[in-house]
Amino acid sequence: MDRNKEPMLESQERVKTFREYALGFSVNLALDEANRCLFCKDADQRCIKGCPIGVDVPGFIKKITEGDLLGAYKKITEADPFPSICGRICPQERQCEGSCILYYDTVRGRKNKGLPVSIGALEKFVGDFIRVSGIHVEEEKLPPTGKKVAVVGAGPAGLACAYDLARWGHEVHVYEALPKPGGVMVYGIPHARLDRSLLDWEIRRLEGLGVKFFFGYVIGRTVSLKELLKSYDAVFLGVGAGRGSLGIKGDHLSGVYSAIEVLTRTHLMNAKDFPASATPIDLGRRTAIIGGGFTAVDCAITALRLGVETHVVYRRTRETSSARDEEWDHIMEEGAIIHWLTQPIEVVGDERGKVIGLKCIKMELGEPDESGRPRPVPVPNSEHVIECDSVIFAIGQKANPVAYEGLEGLKLTKWGTVEVDENFMTSIEGLFAGGDVVNGGDTVVRALSHGRRAAKSIHEYLLRR
Ligand code: FAD
């Protein structure tokens, strides 16, 4: 049985709109796909282990085949609180689907030929079905404990942590610098990949559990972490790694942007609707995006929909990039021009200080570096200029220390991320941390996993006090 493809908008339609382009499985497709699962005995060692948050994949797929979608939803949310989100944006081909026995055995030349089960699309189907059908899902909530926890940052790590703590009876206050919750999911990932109505629904679920949100609070400026530690029984720090970096000659020129600026202006401040919205974004006629991860691809999706000729410049190869394979296919179908093995060396400007190009050098693969990936080395005399009106830096996300800089006794790693023990406790009593601020930039599902594991430790910590 062949793997069922999730229906998509055609590429020429996709680029005209920010609406979601992956249209989701119908009931028939979902049932057909679910029936491809072998429910193999050692599945718990493969797809479940391949999932960073440990979703019981065969368990929820079995429920789909039985027509029990509420049961499937409950099975997923035992591990992953947000199925509609993870079903859309997890890099499943490197996680659960990459471990599916159908795929594994094909690779090893065994009998189970075929592509992996579309686990992500099935998870999305289940989450969407529950949301759209309006079926009420009773969330279990323990009686109030009288303990108060502050969560700093409303990204996936903070939201997952708040979710569990509220269910376990604690009073949870989430402090967020931006006017909306969601972290990268609201200010970074384009609507075309993740419709914001999903996030709104998930936030209502959290509010239903009693979680209170406070927006426009830049912890470290509006209120200090020290003050929060005094007023609450515990604090969870989930401030992400939202500081972009520039760093080549010419990066001061007009027309140079950090990826976060482009994405935030377009998706949070609605520059995509300018002049109907108050925030403009001007990438000119042609833009060059530097990077090869999720952020670079999301900038390309955004630029293409703003009608801009889009170049992506990446110093390594597609195989060694951290963006999803299918996303590269999507942006290439939509017209993005990808310059593999190309290292930018200078942003070129005119006499008025405006960007007119990106000077680059071609690379080839050499010996492996510290990460084990072949190190790109410059090809002599291969300098060239890609003409463009703007340059977007989608590289080098770093932890933003505003919330915790200067906090006495807080240990940081040499990369500037916050150091935690196996219980996600920092070097300061009662201060926990997780997500990108700890791992320096990873995935939504790993941030969710940190948030939930930290919540468990916080819960145990609070019960001991
Ligand atoms: P964040 O999502 O960064 O959330 C941190 C929150 O803390 C933000 O809301 C921020 O405003 C707030 N904050 C920061 N400082 C303060 C302060 N001082 N006071 C109060 N609030 C503060 N991963 C995937 O799995 N799939 C993808 O498709 C994907 N695409 C991505 C696209 C882009 C453009 C980027 C940048 C990342 C992408 N990632 C993706 C990675 C993923 O989004 C992150 O790993 C994840 O969001 C980290 O979650 P977090 O909660 O730790 O931090």
Residues whose N, C-alpha, C, O or C-beta is under 5 A from the ligand:
A	BS01	FAD	I89 C90 P91 V152 G153 A154 G155 P156 A157 G158 Y175 E176 A177 L178 G182 G183 V184 M185 G188 I189 Y217 V218 I219 G220 G238 V239 G240 A241 G242 F294 T295 D298 V402 A403 G434 G435 D436 V437 G441 D442 T443 V444 V445 A447
